[in-house]
Every structure is written in C-alpha cells, then in structure tokens.
Amino acid sequence: MTDSPLSNIQLKLVNSIEGAMEFKRWLGERRDILGFDTETSGLHPEKDRQRLVQIGDRDTGWAIPWEMWGGVALEALHNYTGEWVAHNSSFDCRFLQLHAGWKPPWDRIHDTLTQAHIVDPGRPKGLKPLADRLIDPRATAGAQVLTQAMYENKWDWGTVPTDCPAYWIYGALDPVLTCRIHEKMYPQVKSIPAYALEMSAVRICAGMMLRGMKVDIEHCTSKALELREWVLEARTWALAEFNIKNVTSNKQIIDRLLSDGVELTKLTESGKSLSLDKDVLEAIKDRHPLANLVRKVRRAEKTCGSYLDNMVDLADVNGYVHAQINPVGAVTSRMSIQDPAWQTLYRDDKVVRIGVVPSEGNSLVAIDADQIEARLMAHFSGDQGLIDAFHRPDDFFCTIGSEIFQADIKKGDFRRSLTKNTVYGKCYCAGPEKMAETAGVSPEVGHSVFNRFDYLYPGVKEYAEGIIRRGEAARAAGETPYVETPYGRKIPAPWDKIYPLVNYSVQGPAAEVLKRGMADIEAAGLSELLVLPVHDELVLDVPKEDAVDVLRQVEEILNDRTTFKVDLTWSGEIYEER
C-alpha cells in the first residue's frame, strides 16, 4: 500500500532472543509516547487469559506472546518512564495488573477512546473503525483477514496461535493506530477540563472493576429455580384459561386482549402494529388478568436471565462479580454497566438486590444524589420558584405538588408521583401525553398538570425553548447543534432531533458531578472502598466498624452548597447484610 499513510510502518513479533534484543534496542530510542495494548482470550481478566502484549509508537508495533516472552513486555512496562497511550486503557491495565503485577502509572497514561468520546460522542469509538476514519480507510483490513482465518480454522480468541501472522499482525498494529489517533485527538482535548475528569473516572472505575461486588451464589441459584418453576405454572395456567400457547408471543396476547374488549391504541415505533410494551401492560394490568400475568412472566424471565444467572456465571472463585463499567457509556458521558446490567435493574426489585452482599466483616454503603437532574434544571433555568422550592425544608416533590394541585401533598399521595413524572418529563423534554401514559392518567390530566407547572415555573419552559431555538438556528446555518457542560464538553444533538439537547444540558453536568465526586473521594483516600456506580449512586464496601464514619465523611465530600444556585445534596444508607 505505497499510497497509504500506513505504508511505512513496521510490525514485528518477538519470538526469539534476537527479536527480544532488537525490541530492547528499539525501546531505548527517544520518543514522546508509546502505545500499549493486549490481546486476550476474553473480556474478563479474572477468568480469561492474557495472550499478547503489544507495544509500539506511530511507526513500529511489536507483538509479544505473553506465555513465552512476557518478561520482555513486563520489563518494558516497568522501565519506560515516558507517557503511555491505550485505547480503552482500563481494560488493558486490568489485565496487566492481574496477570503481570504491573501497577499502571495512571498519571502518565492517556486514553484515545476517552479522547474520541469528548471530541465526538456520537461517533463509533472502536479502535479499528476510528482508525478507518481518522488514519486510513484500510486500517480494518487486518481484522478482516484475521476473521477469515479464525473462521476457516475454527479458532476463537483463546485458541488462535500467537504466531499466526494474521493474529500477531492484527495485534501489533493496534499500538501504532493508537499513537496516531492520539496525535490527532490529544491537541483537541488537552485543554478541556472534561478530559482530566474523565481520565480520573477511567482510573477509579478500573479499580472498582478489579474489586468487584460480592454476590450470594446460593441465593441467586435457588431464586432462579423458584422463578422458573413459577413461570412454568403461569404458562400452564395461560394455556388452560385463555388458550395462549406462548405468553411471550405479542400477537397471541394482543389478539386475546382485543377479543375480550381491552382497548389498545399505542403503536410500536414502526407504527405497523399495536404495542405491548411495559408501559401498556402496566396501564392495563388491572383490566385483564392476562396482562398482569404477561408483565410478571417477562419480569421473572428477565430477572433470571439478565441478573441471577449472570451473577452466578460471572462470579469469580471467591464469589465476586466484576461488572464492566464504561465511564463514557452514554452520549452525555453518563456511565453504563454490563455483565450484569445492574443499572437497568427494577428500582423496586428485591430478589436480585438481596443477592448482593458485603465482603466478610463489611457493610455496604450506598449514597445517592438527591434529585440531581431536577436541581440542575433549577440551576440552569434560573427559575426562582423552582430554586426556592429546593430551599424549603419539606420534600421537594411534595412542595411542588402542593403548589400544582393547591392541596397539602404528602409522601404516598399519587399526586406526588405525578408531580415527579412532570418534573423529570420537563428535564427530558417529554410531552404531557408521554408523562400521562407513564403515570397511568388520562391525557387531559397530563396536559392540566403540565400547564400548571409551566404557569408556576415559567423559567423551565423558556430555558428548554431557548436551547431548541438555538439548535434549530445552528442546523439551519449548516452547523451541528450542541450544548456545552461546565467542564467544557460539547454534546451534539442527534442528526434528526433537536429536543434531546434539553436533557443533555442537565444529564451531562450530572455525569460530571458524579465523576467529580468520585475524584474527591479518591483525594480523601477512600477510593479503595468504591465498588460500583449506578446512575447517580455510589456503592462502597466498608468495614462494619467504619461504616457510619465513612458514610458521614462521604456525604460531607459530595454535598455541594456553593457551586450551583441550589444545594446538591446526597443521602446514604448502610446495608449490614444485603
């Protein structure tokens, strides 16, 4: 490829003493930054093997088989004192920490996945696809060759020979691509405060993933068996009572509900058929026993498959689950969790939650940001009525609800939930119909509550309309509409919508508040206790005798009464057993 930007690179395999010495001589040359990467048999360092370590600069990449020549790689990792760069550094650092005993020098590590997210959070961020766009459209050619070789030889990532040219060339190219992407990306992010904040989150999340969360294997196994037995009984009952052969068949359920006089109006996103999503089932659960049964069956099967089974399968030999935490999981940089997807767990779930336990002799401390998006909406909109409501001693949603309904609203009153849906509907720029559907009330009630909210707190509507108006003007001028966060992150609108910018304007700063809080906890010397972030909540695994003091200290660290027009407060609980 003589006309390719990659035409002059060299890719080499260390498979002899001579090769090792050549690598060491190369390593002694002066350069600004080195890239590093790993090839592994899977995604979980606690269970999977490290197979290659790759090190390179913008022109040369080395693949080092770990089992035969790992000492060469380890010596380089320990002795090199310059800066490093990796793509998804927490993944490679965790493997190297567990399998090589390398303590990552985080103050000298950059991450091109993080850089790419800050520059354009809507763009694909895999290393090879990113290199295709930024370096050379043929950067993925090696991946295609390897895929074909693995298919033809029935290899997987754990069995492909390390000396297979398609494999080691594929691996050796990665640090080269990473260094070249860093050349392009780093100048765009180095002066943006969000980059330093995100790198601290990468570091802290890597530690949380290594520590993991302890689970009760016996509980998860027995509850999954119990739920599956109930599902079998439910299916048998549905067949006997309603002639439903498959309770997960939307068509069978919809046909029966319609024939029994249940009105269904909501359509799927394609608009071609009636919807039977969770909101629909929730709204009609008391109007037909089949609707409630389907809702419970779906939930039971998801509880088993997505959570209980996963927790058992993913647990290490000591009973710890090391969930995959993506510090920039959403376009707003809100974190996401997979394996298992604990962040999508039902809020009122009991079965899964009590399967999560503290370490021996410890308690779990969970601390949650209080109404953070609503508080940030009050701050950014500047609506004085909303700001004042947060400064009153009573529950915020009761205070707002009392003003909307002109009645004394207390916790437990369904109107409080309706008020809460309205406030967050405003944060997400949802309409009154959507709010009414979610709350299970009529569209007329939804419109009435929305209109009353707009009358009492006009600054929120003006704020949202201003964002949309500026976004539309930018798009009309051929520019990309975006909102900017306090840490300098620019979050662009989707290509076909403007209104999500309203939510981005509060969710992006909310993500930054959480990550700044994590960094402050680390600065206080408590980050070794952190084990999981979930939405706007942090979970810590703390020695029992220290739990009360740690909770008090973390609350003091996280509570912010000076930065915003309203206090950002956090509330925590101690869970001694589960």
Secondary structure in CASP SS format (residue, H / E / C, confidence):
PFRMAT SS
TARGET T0000
AUTHOR 0000-0000-0000
METHOD secondary structure of the structure
MODEL  1
M C 1.00
T C 1.00
D C 1.00
S C 1.00
P C 1.00
L C 1.00
S C 1.00
N C 1.00
I C 1.00
Q E 1.00
L E 1.00
K E 1.00
L E 1.00
V C 1.00
N C 1.00
S C 1.00
I H 1.00
E H 1.00
G H 1.00
A H 1.00
M H 1.00
E H 1.00
F H 1.00
K H 1.00
R H 1.00
W H 1.00
L H 1.00
G C 1.00
E C 1.00
R C 1.00
R C 1.00
D C 1.00
I E 1.00
L E 1.00
G E 1.00
F E 1.00
D E 1.00
T E 1.00
E E 1.00
T E 1.00
S C 1.00
G C 1.00
L C 1.00
H C 1.00
P C 1.00
E C 1.00
K C 1.00
D C 1.00
R C 1.00
Q E 1.00
R E 1.00
L E 1.00
V E 1.00
Q E 1.00
I E 1.00
G E 1.00
D C 1.00
R C 1.00
D C 1.00
T E 1.00
G E 1.00
W E 1.00
A E 1.00
I E 1.00
P E 1.00
W H 1.00
E H 1.00
M H 1.00
W H 1.00
G H 1.00
G H 1.00
V H 1.00
A H 1.00
L H 1.00
E H 1.00
A H 1.00
L H 1.00
H H 1.00
N H 1.00
Y C 1.00
T C 1.00
G C 1.00
E E 1.00
W E 1.00
V E 1.00
A E 1.00
H C 1.00
N C 1.00
S H 1.00
S H 1.00
F H 1.00
D H 1.00
C H 1.00
R H 1.00
F H 1.00
L H 1.00
Q H 1.00
L H 1.00
H H 1.00
A H 1.00
G C 1.00
W C 1.00
K C 1.00
P C 1.00
P C 1.00
W H 1.00
D H 1.00
R H 1.00
I E 1.00
H E 1.00
D E 1.00
T H 1.00
L H 1.00
T H 1.00
Q H 1.00
A H 1.00
H H 1.00
I H 1.00
V H 1.00
D C 1.00
P C 1.00
G C 1.00
R C 1.00
P C 1.00
K C 1.00
G C 1.00
L H 1.00
K H 1.00
P H 1.00
L H 1.00
A H 1.00
D H 1.00
R H 1.00
L H 1.00
I C 1.00
D C 1.00
P C 1.00
R C 1.00
A C 1.00
T C 1.00
A H 1.00
G H 1.00
A H 1.00
Q H 1.00
V H 1.00
L H 1.00
T H 1.00
Q H 1.00
A H 1.00
M H 1.00
Y H 1.00
E H 1.00
N H 1.00
K C 1.00
W C 1.00
D C 1.00
W C 1.00
G C 1.00
T C 1.00
V C 1.00
P C 1.00
T C 1.00
D C 1.00
C C 1.00
P H 1.00
A H 1.00
Y H 1.00
W H 1.00
I H 1.00
Y H 1.00
G H 1.00
A H 1.00
L H 1.00
D H 1.00
P H 1.00
V H 1.00
L H 1.00
T H 1.00
C H 1.00
R H 1.00
I H 1.00
H H 1.00
E H 1.00
K H 1.00
M H 1.00
Y H 1.00
P H 1.00
Q H 1.00
V H 1.00
K C 1.00
S C 1.00
I C 1.00
P H 1.00
A H 1.00
Y H 1.00
A H 1.00
L H 1.00
E H 1.00
M H 1.00
S H 1.00
A H 1.00
V H 1.00
R H 1.00
I H 1.00
C H 1.00
A H 1.00
G H 1.00
M H 1.00
M H 1.00
L H 1.00
R H 1.00
G C 1.00
M E 1.00
K E 1.00
V E 1.00
D C 1.00
I H 1.00
E H 1.00
H H 1.00
C H 1.00
T H 1.00
S H 1.00
K H 1.00
A H 1.00
L H 1.00
E H 1.00
L H 1.00
R H 1.00
E H 1.00
W H 1.00
V H 1.00
L H 1.00
E H 1.00
A H 1.00
R H 1.00
T H 1.00
W H 1.00
A H 1.00
L H 1.00
A H 1.00
E H 1.00
F H 1.00
N C 1.00
I C 1.00
K C 1.00
N C 1.00
V C 1.00
T C 1.00
S C 1.00
N H 1.00
K H 1.00
Q H 1.00
I H 1.00
I H 1.00
D H 1.00
R H 1.00
L H 1.00
L H 1.00
S H 1.00
D C 1.00
G C 1.00
V C 1.00
E C 1.00
L C 1.00
T C 1.00
K C 1.00
L E 1.00
T C 1.00
E C 1.00
S C 1.00
G C 1.00
K C 1.00
S C 1.00
L E 1.00
S C 1.00
L C 1.00
D C 1.00
K H 1.00
D H 1.00
V H 1.00
L H 1.00
E H 1.00
A H 1.00
I H 1.00
K C 1.00
D C 1.00
R C 1.00
H C 1.00
P H 1.00
L H 1.00
A H 1.00
N H 1.00
L H 1.00
V H 1.00
R H 1.00
K H 1.00
V H 1.00
R H 1.00
R H 1.00
A H 1.00
E H 1.00
K H 1.00
T H 1.00
C H 1.00
G H 1.00
S H 1.00
Y H 1.00
L H 1.00
D H 1.00
N H 1.00
M H 1.00
V H 1.00
D H 1.00
L H 1.00
A C 1.00
D C 1.00
V C 1.00
N C 1.00
G C 1.00
Y E 1.00
V E 1.00
H C 1.00
A C 1.00
Q E 1.00
I E 1.00
N E 1.00
P C 1.00
V C 1.00
G C 1.00
A C 1.00
V C 1.00
T C 1.00
S C 1.00
R C 1.00
M C 1.00
S E 1.00
I E 1.00
Q E 1.00
D C 1.00
P C 1.00
A C 1.00
W H 1.00
Q H 1.00
T H 1.00
L C 1.00
Y C 1.00
R C 1.00
D C 1.00
D C 1.00
K C 1.00
V C 1.00
V C 1.00
R H 1.00
I H 1.00
G H 1.00
V E 1.00
V E 1.00
P C 1.00
S C 1.00
E C 1.00
G C 1.00
N E 1.00
S E 1.00
L E 1.00
V E 1.00
A E 1.00
I E 1.00
D E 1.00
A E 1.00
D C 1.00
Q C 1.00
I H 1.00
E H 1.00
A H 1.00
R H 1.00
L H 1.00
M H 1.00
A H 1.00
H H 1.00
F H 1.00
S H 1.00
G C 1.00
D C 1.00
Q H 1.00
G H 1.00
L H 1.00
I H 1.00
D H 1.00
A H 1.00
F H 1.00
H C 1.00
R C 1.00
P C 1.00
D C 1.00
D C 1.00
F H 1.00
F H 1.00
C H 1.00
T H 1.00
I H 1.00
G H 1.00
S H 1.00
E H 1.00
I H 1.00
F H 1.00
Q C 1.00
A C 1.00
D C 1.00
I C 1.00
K C 1.00
K C 1.00
G C 1.00
D C 1.00
F H 1.00
R H 1.00
R H 1.00
S H 1.00
L H 1.00
T H 1.00
K H 1.00
N H 1.00
T H 1.00
V H 1.00
Y H 1.00
G H 1.00
K H 1.00
C H 1.00
Y C 1.00
C C 1.00
A C 1.00
G C 1.00
P H 1.00
E H 1.00
K H 1.00
M H 1.00
A H 1.00
E H 1.00
T H 1.00
A H 1.00
G C 1.00
V C 1.00
S C 1.00
P H 1.00
E H 1.00
V H 1.00
G H 1.00
H H 1.00
S H 1.00
V H 1.00
F H 1.00
N H 1.00
R H 1.00
F H 1.00
D H 1.00
Y H 1.00
L H 1.00
Y C 1.00
P H 1.00
G H 1.00
V H 1.00
K H 1.00
E H 1.00
Y H 1.00
A H 1.00
E H 1.00
G H 1.00
I H 1.00
I H 1.00
R H 1.00
R H 1.00
G H 1.00
E H 1.00
A H 1.00
A H 1.00
R H 1.00
A H 1.00
A C 1.00
G C 1.00
E C 1.00
T C 1.00
P C 1.00
Y E 1.00
V E 1.00
E E 1.00
T C 1.00
P C 1.00
Y C 1.00
G C 1.00
R C 1.00
K E 1.00
I E 1.00
P E 1.00
A C 1.00
P C 1.00
W C 1.00
D C 1.00
K C 1.00
I C 1.00
Y C 1.00
P H 1.00
L H 1.00
V H 1.00
N H 1.00
Y H 1.00
S H 1.00
V H 1.00
Q H 1.00
G H 1.00
P H 1.00
A H 1.00
A H 1.00
E H 1.00
V H 1.00
L H 1.00
K H 1.00
R H 1.00
G H 1.00
M H 1.00
A H 1.00
D H 1.00
I H 1.00
E H 1.00
A H 1.00
A C 1.00
G C 1.00
L C 1.00
S H 1.00
E H 1.00
L H 1.00
L E 1.00
V E 1.00
L E 1.00
P E 1.00
V E 1.00
H C 1.00
D C 1.00
E E 1.00
L E 1.00
V E 1.00
L E 1.00
D E 1.00
V E 1.00
P E 1.00
K H 1.00
E H 1.00
D H 1.00
A H 1.00
V H 1.00
D H 1.00
V H 1.00
L H 1.00
R H 1.00
Q H 1.00
V H 1.00
E H 1.00
E H 1.00
I H 1.00
L H 1.00
N C 1.00
D E 1.00
R C 1.00
T C 1.00
T C 1.00
F C 1.00
K C 1.00
V C 1.00
D C 1.00
L E 1.00
T C 1.00
W E 1.00
S E 1.00
G E 1.00
E E 1.00
I E 1.00
Y E 1.00
E C 1.00
E C 1.00
R C 1.00
END
